Amino acid sequence: MARKPTLSPSKISTYLACPVKYRWTYADMRGRYYLRARSYYSFGTTLHRVLERFHDSGDAGVTTTHEALAALEESWIDAGYGSAQEMQEALGEGRAIVESYVDRVTLEPTTARTLFVERTLRMDMGDWELLGRIDRLDEREDGTLEIVDYKTGPEAVCTEDVLGDLALGCYQLLVRDRYPGKPVVATLVALRSGERATASLSEEETQELLGDLRFLGDQILHREYAEITPIFKGLCRHCDFLPLCRQHPDFTQPEDPLADDEEGVIG
Ligand code: SF4
């Protein structure tokens, strides 16, 4: 039997940001030739790898600050940096983040136990499957499951960030589906500052999100992407696919490179 198509929070977010970008990223192979490495992806992926090893009980090699810093050097991804100096600055920043994170976690008494790190969960949505890769899942002493998501960009996080984050909403659905009956919360950790914010979707919000995902999933998987006219908007200025969209006869880019047209894309 053929496997069902899958959608992840990043696929859905890409579609919501621009359906044409979704086309070039996931539905039309020509897009892959235009993708460029980005330093912030490299930086985020490196830090995630170090924390994965630090929290993985099966990995005894990264338990101290010194070992975590060695893991950072080992896991370092250098793609996407504009110069050697830029990369050295990022490496210095990465060292500071890892050092303060490990010091903080080592000093904080915790009674929660980590159930897994960096694991992909799936959930049947009818015609398709929802997929999500969770940074870490902890079980608190009272049985509550806590999804932990690391953010490398922001210094500050708040409960609204948790509630408004599509990925964290999807992860809550996935964990509830995998562990029925267990209370589930989601926590964002701003790695630069150590700030944390925790929130949980209510039953009503969960049902609303499920309904939205079913609607969106159907639209994403059945859209005729070749028929969509790309429309210039702020996002285009930093988009790898701009050269492709420029080939469309109806795509017009304003002459003023700083003009910010936030209009959507029409189908
Ligand atoms: S250049 Fe603009 S319209 Fe084209 S894929 Fe990127 S964001 Fe979408």
Residues whose N, C-alpha, C, O or C-beta is under 5 A from the ligand:
A	BS01	SF4	C18 V20 K21 P230 I231 L235 C236 C239 F241 L242 C245
